[in-house]
Amino acid sequence: MWVVILLLVALACCTAWWVITNKDEPPAYPGYLPLIGHAHLLIGDTINLWNLVKMISYKSLKAEGAVSLWIGPRRLYFVADPNDFLKIANTCFQKDEIYEYAKPWVGNGLVTSDALLWKAHRKMLNPAFNPAVLDGFIEMFNSQARRLVKSLEVEAGRGPFDHWAYSRINALETICFGALGIDFRNKNDLFNEYANATEELFSIVLKRFQTIWLHSDFMYNRSELKKRQDKLLTFVHNMSNGILKKKKADLLNCDNVEDKKKGKEAIFKPFLDLILELSREQGTFNDEEIREHVDTIILAGYDTSAIVVTYVLMLVGSYPHIQKKVCEELHEVFGDEDRDVTKQDLSKLVYIDAVFKETMRFYPAAPVVARHLDKDIKLRNCTLSKGKTCILSVYGVHRHAVWGLDAEEFKPERWLDPATLPDVPNAFAGFSMGRRNCIGQAYAGMSIRIILSHIFRNYKVYGDHTKMVARFDILLKPVSGYHVQIEKRNK
């Protein structure tokens, strides 16, 4: 017994000595304990977890960009320097094992696939997200924005309310229409069932991440959580596969022959239709891969879009002078008309675009990205070792000194003059950074700017983001203080 204790003590002392004296590695984050490392810091809820992510981000910035942590014997790195972030992102394309938890739902979609498969599929999917295709979504985005404005009418003049509940449902409707081509607005029962299923699946992924013993496949496969996941996946996948089967039949039967004969193309094509056409023309993607990519678009698209809209309303509502500039620009572009936003209008909405980007800098929806290091990486001030996990802090990059002394302030104006932006081109990581960035960033930017233009033309918004408490459950979400008030604008 004493021999075992002495060996454990000796091992702990050797590990601690190695942590302290290994000079070429990033410095250790404070709070290291023998044997368990920094695992004790993870204890607590998702609010505590977000506070920890922020503290490690700031410590990384003070330590010239990176620190080391241990979860038991497992070492990982935390990087917040923009140049180091980009180097790692463009050197190691393999996602960390944490992304495996979403694979039962989305399989090998772009978010979760290994590096080799991602490279091949990203190249083939890029045409489905080109500007000409996205222009076809503008009418649908306007329609959905009007639908959100209409749904908010019941809250006008009634005091504080939870606007997240409205933006999330609207975003899921929009992404399902854009990805699957299914208009759920006339199928309330089916939409509610699908919405509840996707939201619960997301919660299951998060709960597994937070429950350390469920990281083991052996333990997870025997849990009640896994049984519930399987039941939900049966419904979600059956619906996706049913829609896929019908779409393939329509394509095979050439339902659009008449339009093609007339030289016409559909104004709007869901991503499922576009991917099916790409697959037929290039001989790529089987049915399972197509379904995985569409499910990934839904998973990655609706929650993040809703989060950004939520933060924009809260932030703009907190600063009357910013809201005034938003309204002045909208009046300059639209006058007193309540018309749809056009492609030409989007290029004129310079200040709204600045608000959108500054919101994503200030409250990044995805505040960290995890990569597996498949090789040693030499950074400016240290070396990261092969085989480890690297947490790339988007939040930290957005608070880096390159943003100036006002990095902690919400200032859309910084985006209006190149001289006020960092001279480091990779200082913004709102859609991640490097070649494996978000394929849907143009889609998100277009849809959110159209939503904002409709909301602020119809409502005056009041809020106070300084009272907000945030939580980290892979995405950064508000848990309190995000209630806003709205009033109808006089036309």
C-alpha positions as CSV (number, residue, x, y, z in Angstrom):
1,M,0.0,0.0,0.0
2,W,2.7,2.5,1.0
3,V,4.7,1.6,-2.1
4,V,1.7,2.5,-4.3
5,I,1.3,5.8,-2.4
6,L,4.9,6.7,-2.8
7,L,4.9,5.8,-6.5
8,L,1.8,8.1,-7.0
9,V,3.5,10.9,-5.1
10,A,6.7,10.5,-7.1
11,L,4.7,10.5,-10.3
12,A,2.8,13.6,-9.3
13,C,6.1,15.4,-8.3
14,C,7.7,14.5,-11.6
15,T,4.7,15.6,-13.6
16,A,4.6,18.9,-11.7
17,W,8.3,19.4,-12.2
18,W,8.0,18.7,-15.9
19,V,5.0,21.2,-16.1
20,I,7.1,23.9,-14.5
21,T,10.4,23.4,-16.2
22,N,9.4,22.5,-19.8
23,K,10.3,25.9,-21.4
24,D,9.4,25.4,-25.0
25,E,5.8,24.5,-24.3
26,P,3.3,27.3,-23.5
27,P,3.2,28.2,-19.8
28,A,0.9,26.3,-17.5
29,Y,-2.5,27.9,-16.6
30,P,-2.7,28.6,-12.8
31,G,-4.4,26.1,-10.6
32,Y,-2.6,22.9,-11.7
33,L,-3.0,20.1,-9.1
34,P,-1.0,16.8,-9.1
35,L,-2.7,13.9,-10.9
36,I,-6.0,15.8,-11.7
37,G,-4.4,18.8,-13.4
38,H,-7.0,21.5,-14.0
39,A,-10.0,19.2,-14.0
40,H,-11.3,20.7,-10.8
41,L,-11.8,24.0,-12.6
42,L,-14.5,22.4,-14.8
43,I,-16.8,21.7,-11.8
44,G,-19.9,23.8,-12.0
45,D,-22.6,24.8,-14.5
46,T,-22.3,26.2,-18.0
47,I,-22.2,29.8,-16.5
48,N,-19.0,28.8,-14.6
49,L,-17.7,27.1,-17.7
50,W,-18.1,30.4,-19.7
51,N,-16.3,32.4,-17.0
52,L,-13.5,29.8,-17.1
53,V,-13.2,30.1,-20.9
54,K,-13.0,33.9,-20.6
55,M,-10.3,33.7,-17.8
56,I,-8.2,31.3,-19.8
57,S,-8.6,33.5,-22.9
58,Y,-7.3,36.6,-21.1
59,K,-4.5,34.6,-19.4
60,S,-3.5,33.3,-22.9
61,L,-3.3,36.9,-24.2
62,K,-1.1,37.9,-21.2
63,A,1.1,34.9,-21.8
64,E,1.9,36.0,-25.4
65,G,-0.9,34.0,-27.0
66,A,-1.0,30.5,-25.5
67,V,-1.2,28.5,-22.2
68,S,-1.2,24.8,-21.4
69,L,-3.8,22.9,-19.3
70,W,-4.2,19.3,-18.1
71,I,-7.3,17.3,-17.6
72,G,-5.8,14.5,-15.6
73,P,-2.8,13.3,-17.6
74,R,-4.2,14.7,-20.9
75,R,-2.6,17.9,-22.0
76,L,-4.3,20.5,-24.1
77,Y,-3.4,24.0,-25.4
78,F,-5.4,27.2,-25.4
79,V,-4.5,29.7,-28.1
80,A,-5.7,33.3,-28.4
81,D,-3.2,35.0,-30.7
82,P,-4.6,35.8,-34.2
83,N,-1.5,34.8,-36.1
84,D,-1.0,31.6,-34.1
85,F,-4.7,30.8,-34.5
86,L,-4.5,31.1,-38.3
87,K,-1.3,29.0,-38.5
88,I,-2.9,26.2,-36.5
89,A,-6.2,26.4,-38.4
90,N,-4.4,26.1,-41.7
91,T,-2.0,23.4,-40.6
92,C,-4.2,21.0,-38.7
93,F,-7.6,20.4,-40.3
94,Q,-8.6,17.5,-38.1
95,K,-11.4,18.3,-35.6
96,D,-11.0,17.2,-32.0
97,E,-12.8,14.1,-30.7
98,I,-15.5,16.2,-29.0
99,Y,-17.1,16.6,-32.4
100,E,-17.7,12.8,-32.5
101,Y,-20.6,13.3,-30.1
102,A,-22.7,15.0,-32.9
103,K,-21.9,12.3,-35.5
104,P,-24.9,10.1,-34.7
105,W,-27.0,13.0,-35.9
106,V,-25.0,14.6,-38.7
107,G,-22.6,11.8,-39.6
108,N,-19.7,13.1,-41.7
109,G,-21.0,16.5,-42.5
110,L,-18.6,19.4,-42.9
111,V,-18.5,20.2,-39.2
112,T,-17.7,16.7,-38.0
113,S,-15.9,14.9,-40.8
114,D,-12.2,14.0,-40.7
115,A,-9.7,16.2,-42.6
116,L,-9.5,14.2,-45.8
117,L,-13.2,13.8,-46.3
118,W,-13.8,17.4,-45.4
119,K,-11.4,18.6,-48.1
120,A,-13.1,16.5,-50.8
121,H,-16.6,17.4,-49.8
122,R,-16.0,21.1,-49.1
123,K,-14.7,21.5,-52.7
124,M,-17.7,19.8,-54.1
125,L,-20.2,21.8,-52.0
126,N,-18.8,25.2,-52.5
127,P,-20.9,25.8,-55.7
128,A,-24.1,25.4,-53.6
129,F,-23.0,28.5,-51.6
130,N,-21.8,30.8,-54.4
131,P,-23.3,34.3,-54.6
132,A,-25.5,33.6,-57.6
133,V,-27.2,30.8,-55.6
134,L,-27.5,32.9,-52.4
135,D,-29.2,35.7,-54.4
136,G,-32.1,33.3,-55.0
137,F,-32.7,33.2,-51.2
138,I,-33.4,36.9,-50.8
139,E,-37.1,36.7,-51.4
140,M,-37.4,33.9,-48.9
141,F,-35.3,35.8,-46.3
142,N,-37.6,38.9,-46.7
143,S,-40.7,36.7,-46.3
144,Q,-39.3,35.2,-43.1
145,A,-38.2,38.6,-41.7
146,R,-41.7,39.9,-42.2
147,R,-43.0,36.8,-40.4
148,L,-40.8,37.5,-37.5
149,V,-41.8,41.2,-37.4
150,K,-45.5,40.1,-37.4
151,S,-45.0,37.6,-34.6
152,L,-43.3,40.3,-32.4
153,E,-46.4,42.5,-32.6
154,V,-47.9,41.0,-29.5
155,E,-45.0,42.2,-27.5
156,A,-45.0,45.8,-28.6
157,G,-45.5,48.2,-25.7
158,R,-45.9,45.4,-23.2
159,G,-42.6,45.6,-21.4
160,P,-39.7,43.2,-21.2
161,F,-39.9,39.8,-23.0
162,D,-37.7,36.9,-24.1
163,H,-37.0,37.7,-27.8
164,W,-34.8,34.6,-28.1
165,A,-38.0,32.5,-28.2
166,Y,-39.1,34.3,-31.3
167,S,-35.8,34.5,-33.2
168,R,-35.0,30.8,-32.6
169,I,-38.3,29.5,-34.0
170,N,-38.0,31.9,-37.0
171,A,-34.4,30.8,-37.7
172,L,-35.4,27.1,-37.6
173,E,-38.2,27.7,-40.0
174,T,-35.9,29.6,-42.3
175,I,-33.1,27.1,-42.3
176,C,-35.5,24.1,-42.8
177,F,-37.0,25.9,-45.8
178,G,-33.6,26.8,-47.2
179,A,-32.1,23.4,-46.6
180,L,-35.0,21.0,-47.2
181,G,-37.4,23.1,-49.2
182,I,-40.2,22.4,-46.7
183,D,-42.4,25.2,-45.7
184,F,-43.4,24.3,-42.1
185,R,-45.5,27.4,-41.7
186,N,-48.6,25.4,-42.9
187,K,-47.5,22.2,-41.0
188,N,-47.5,23.4,-37.4
189,D,-47.7,19.9,-35.8
190,L,-44.9,18.5,-37.9
191,F,-42.7,21.6,-37.4
192,N,-43.2,21.5,-33.6
193,E,-42.3,17.9,-33.5
194,Y,-39.2,18.5,-35.7
195,A,-38.2,21.6,-33.7
196,N,-38.5,19.8,-30.4
197,A,-36.5,16.9,-31.7
198,T,-33.7,19.0,-33.1
199,E,-33.5,21.1,-29.9
200,E,-33.4,18.0,-27.7
201,L,-30.7,16.4,-29.8
202,F,-28.6,19.5,-29.4
203,S,-29.2,19.3,-25.7
204,I,-28.1,15.7,-25.6
205,V,-24.8,16.5,-27.4
206,L,-24.2,19.2,-24.8
207,K,-25.1,17.1,-21.9
208,R,-22.8,14.3,-23.0
209,F,-20.0,16.9,-23.3
210,Q,-20.7,18.2,-19.8
211,T,-20.9,14.7,-18.2
212,I,-17.3,13.3,-18.1
213,W,-18.2,9.7,-17.6
214,L,-20.4,9.7,-20.7
215,H,-17.4,10.6,-22.9
216,S,-16.7,6.9,-22.9
217,D,-18.7,5.1,-25.7
218,F,-19.0,2.1,-23.4
219,M,-20.8,4.1,-20.8
220,Y,-22.8,6.3,-23.1
221,N,-24.1,3.3,-25.2
222,R,-25.6,1.9,-22.0
223,S,-27.2,5.2,-20.8
224,E,-30.8,6.4,-20.9
225,L,-29.5,9.4,-22.8
226,K,-28.4,7.2,-25.7
227,K,-31.8,5.5,-25.8
228,R,-33.5,8.9,-26.0
229,Q,-31.1,10.0,-28.7
230,D,-31.8,6.9,-30.8
231,K,-35.6,7.6,-30.6
232,L,-35.2,11.2,-31.7
233,L,-32.8,10.3,-34.5
234,T,-35.2,7.8,-35.9
235,F,-37.8,10.5,-36.4
236,V,-35.4,13.2,-37.7
237,H,-33.6,10.8,-40.1
238,N,-36.8,9.3,-41.3
239,M,-38.1,12.7,-42.2
240,S,-34.9,13.8,-43.9
241,N,-34.7,10.5,-45.8
242,G,-38.4,10.7,-46.9
243,I,-37.9,14.2,-48.2
244,L,-34.7,13.1,-50.0
245,K,-36.5,10.2,-51.6
246,K,-39.3,12.5,-52.9
247,K,-36.8,15.1,-54.2
248,K,-34.9,12.4,-56.1
249,A,-38.1,11.2,-57.7
250,D,-39.0,14.7,-58.7
251,L,-35.6,15.2,-60.3
252,L,-35.8,11.9,-62.1
253,N,-39.2,12.7,-63.5
254,C,-37.9,16.1,-64.7
255,D,-40.6,18.1,-63.1
256,N,-38.8,21.3,-64.2
257,V,-38.5,20.4,-67.9
258,E,-40.9,23.1,-69.1
259,D,-38.9,25.8,-67.2
260,K,-35.7,24.5,-68.7
261,K,-37.1,24.6,-72.2
262,K,-38.0,28.2,-71.7
263,G,-34.5,29.0,-70.5
264,K,-35.8,29.7,-66.9
265,E,-34.3,28.6,-63.6
266,A,-36.1,28.5,-60.3
267,I,-35.5,31.7,-58.3
268,F,-35.0,29.8,-55.2
269,K,-33.6,26.3,-54.8
270,P,-33.2,24.5,-51.4
271,F,-29.7,23.2,-50.7
272,L,-31.1,19.7,-50.9
273,D,-32.0,20.3,-54.5
274,L,-28.7,21.9,-55.3
275,I,-26.7,19.1,-53.7
276,L,-28.8,16.5,-55.6
277,E,-28.1,18.2,-58.9
278,L,-24.3,18.4,-58.0
279,S,-24.4,14.8,-57.1
280,R,-26.0,13.8,-60.4
281,E,-23.7,16.0,-62.5
282,Q,-20.5,15.0,-60.8
283,G,-21.3,11.4,-59.7
284,T,-20.7,12.3,-56.1
285,F,-22.5,11.7,-52.7
286,N,-24.6,8.8,-51.9
287,D,-28.0,9.3,-50.2
288,E,-26.6,9.0,-46.7
289,E,-23.9,11.6,-47.4
290,I,-26.5,14.0,-48.8
291,R,-28.7,13.6,-45.8
292,E,-25.7,14.2,-43.5
293,H,-24.8,17.4,-45.2
294,V,-28.4,18.8,-45.1
295,D,-28.7,17.8,-41.4
296,T,-25.4,19.6,-40.8
297,I,-26.7,22.8,-42.5
298,I,-29.7,22.7,-40.2
299,L,-27.7,22.0,-37.0
300,A,-25.0,24.6,-37.7
301,G,-27.4,27.3,-39.1
302,Y,-30.4,27.9,-37.1
303,D,-29.1,28.2,-33.5
304,T,-26.2,30.5,-34.5
305,S,-28.3,32.8,-36.6
306,A,-30.9,33.1,-33.8
307,I,-28.1,33.8,-31.3
308,V,-26.6,36.7,-33.4
309,V,-30.1,38.3,-33.9
310,T,-30.6,38.0,-30.1
311,Y,-27.4,39.8,-29.3
312,V,-27.8,42.5,-32.0
313,L,-31.2,43.5,-30.5
314,M,-29.8,43.5,-27.0
315,L,-26.7,45.5,-28.0
316,V,-28.4,48.1,-30.2
317,G,-31.2,48.5,-27.7
318,S,-28.5,49.3,-25.1
319,Y,-27.0,52.2,-27.1
320,P,-29.5,54.8,-28.4
321,H,-26.9,56.6,-30.5
322,I,-26.2,53.4,-32.3
323,Q,-29.8,52.7,-32.9
324,K,-30.3,56.2,-34.2
325,K,-27.5,55.7,-36.8
326,V,-29.1,52.4,-37.8
327,C,-32.5,54.1,-38.4
328,E,-30.9,57.0,-40.3
329,E,-29.3,54.6,-42.7
330,L,-32.5,52.6,-43.1
331,H,-34.4,55.8,-43.9
332,E,-31.8,56.9,-46.4
333,V,-32.1,53.6,-48.2
334,F,-35.8,52.8,-47.9
335,G,-37.4,56.2,-47.1
336,D,-40.8,55.6,-45.6
337,E,-41.4,52.5,-47.7
338,D,-41.9,49.1,-46.1
339,R,-40.6,47.2,-49.1
340,D,-38.4,44.2,-49.4
341,V,-34.6,44.4,-49.2
342,T,-33.0,43.9,-52.5
343,K,-29.5,42.8,-53.5
344,Q,-28.7,46.4,-54.3
345,D,-29.9,47.5,-50.9
346,L,-27.6,45.1,-49.1
347,S,-24.5,46.9,-50.5
348,K,-25.9,50.2,-49.1
349,L,-26.5,48.9,-45.6
350,V,-23.0,49.7,-44.5
351,Y,-23.7,50.6,-40.9
352,I,-26.0,47.6,-40.4
353,D,-23.2,45.4,-41.7
354,A,-20.9,47.1,-39.2
355,V,-23.3,46.3,-36.4
356,F,-23.6,42.7,-37.5
357,K,-19.8,42.2,-37.6
358,E,-19.2,44.1,-34.3
359,T,-21.8,42.0,-32.6
360,M,-20.1,38.8,-33.8
361,R,-16.8,40.2,-32.5
362,F,-18.2,41.3,-29.2
363,Y,-20.3,38.1,-28.5
364,P,-19.0,35.4,-30.9
365,A,-21.7,32.7,-31.2
366,A,-19.0,30.0,-31.4
367,P,-16.4,31.3,-29.0
368,V,-13.9,28.4,-29.3
369,V,-12.9,25.9,-31.9
370,A,-11.1,22.6,-31.1
371,R,-8.5,21.0,-33.4
372,H,-6.5,17.8,-33.0
373,L,-2.8,18.5,-33.6
374,D,-1.5,15.8,-36.0
375,K,2.0,17.4,-36.1
376,D,4.2,19.6,-33.9
377,I,3.4,23.3,-34.5
378,K,6.1,25.9,-34.0
379,L,4.5,29.2,-32.9
380,R,6.2,32.5,-32.4
381,N,6.9,32.0,-28.7
382,C,6.4,28.2,-28.1
383,T,5.9,24.8,-29.7
384,L,2.8,22.7,-29.5
385,S,3.3,19.0,-29.4
386,K,1.7,16.5,-31.8
387,G,-1.2,14.4,-30.6
388,K,-2.7,17.0,-28.3
389,T,-5.9,19.0,-28.4
390,C,-5.8,22.7,-29.2
391,I,-8.6,25.0,-28.2
392,L,-8.6,28.1,-30.5
393,S,-10.2,31.0,-28.7
394,V,-12.3,33.2,-31.0
395,Y,-13.2,35.3,-28.0
396,G,-9.6,35.8,-27.1
397,V,-8.7,36.8,-30.7
398,H,-11.5,39.4,-30.6
399,R,-10.0,40.9,-27.4
400,H,-6.4,40.9,-28.6
401,A,-4.3,44.1,-28.4
402,V,-4.5,44.5,-32.2
403,W,-8.1,45.7,-31.7
404,G,-6.8,48.7,-29.7
405,L,-7.5,50.1,-26.3
406,D,-11.3,50.0,-26.9
407,A,-11.4,46.2,-27.6
408,E,-13.8,45.8,-24.7
409,E,-16.2,48.4,-26.1
410,F,-19.1,47.8,-28.6
411,K,-18.2,50.2,-31.4
412,P,-19.7,49.4,-34.9
413,E,-17.9,52.5,-36.2
414,R,-14.6,50.7,-36.1
415,W,-15.7,48.8,-39.2
416,L,-16.4,51.9,-41.2
417,D,-12.8,53.0,-41.6
418,P,-9.9,50.6,-42.5
419,A,-7.6,52.8,-40.4
420,T,-9.5,51.9,-37.3
421,L,-9.4,48.2,-37.9
422,P,-6.4,45.9,-36.9
423,D,-3.6,45.8,-39.4
424,V,-3.6,42.0,-38.9
425,P,-6.0,40.7,-41.6
426,N,-6.9,37.6,-39.5
427,A,-8.0,39.5,-36.4
428,F,-11.7,38.6,-37.0
429,A,-12.7,35.0,-36.4
430,G,-16.5,35.2,-36.2
431,F,-16.9,32.4,-38.7
432,S,-13.7,30.7,-37.6
433,M,-10.5,31.2,-39.5
434,G,-8.5,29.5,-42.3
435,R,-9.6,27.1,-45.0
436,R,-11.9,25.1,-42.7
437,N,-14.0,28.1,-41.8
438,C,-17.8,28.3,-42.0
439,I,-19.1,27.5,-45.5
440,G,-22.4,29.3,-44.7
441,Q,-21.0,32.7,-43.7
442,A,-22.4,34.6,-46.7
443,Y,-25.8,32.9,-46.2
444,A,-25.8,33.9,-42.5
445,G,-24.7,37.5,-43.2
446,M,-27.4,38.0,-45.9
447,S,-30.2,36.6,-43.9
448,I,-29.4,38.4,-40.6
449,R,-28.9,41.8,-42.3
450,I,-32.3,41.4,-44.0
451,I,-33.9,40.5,-40.7
452,L,-32.4,43.5,-38.9
453,S,-33.5,45.9,-41.6
454,H,-37.1,44.8,-41.2
455,I,-37.0,44.8,-37.4
456,F,-35.5,48.3,-37.0
457,R,-37.8,49.7,-39.6
458,N,-40.8,48.5,-37.6
459,Y,-39.7,48.7,-33.9
460,K,-37.7,50.8,-31.5
461,V,-35.8,48.5,-29.2
462,Y,-34.7,48.9,-25.6
463,G,-32.2,46.7,-23.7
464,D,-29.2,46.5,-21.4
465,H,-26.6,44.0,-22.3
466,T,-24.5,44.8,-19.2
467,K,-27.0,42.9,-17.1
468,M,-26.7,39.8,-19.2
469,V,-25.3,36.5,-17.9
470,A,-23.9,34.1,-20.5
471,R,-23.4,30.4,-20.6
472,F,-21.2,28.2,-22.6
473,D,-22.6,25.0,-24.1
474,I,-20.4,24.8,-27.2
475,L,-22.2,28.0,-28.4
476,L,-22.4,31.2,-26.4
477,K,-25.9,31.8,-25.2
478,P,-27.5,34.3,-22.8
479,V,-29.3,33.0,-19.7
480,S,-30.4,36.3,-18.1
481,G,-30.6,40.0,-18.8
482,Y,-31.4,39.4,-22.4
483,H,-35.0,40.6,-22.2
484,V,-35.7,43.6,-24.4
485,Q,-38.6,45.9,-24.9
486,I,-40.0,47.0,-28.2
487,E,-42.3,49.8,-29.4
488,K,-43.9,50.2,-32.8
489,R,-42.3,53.0,-34.9
490,N,-44.5,55.7,-36.3
491,K,-44.6,55.4,-40.1
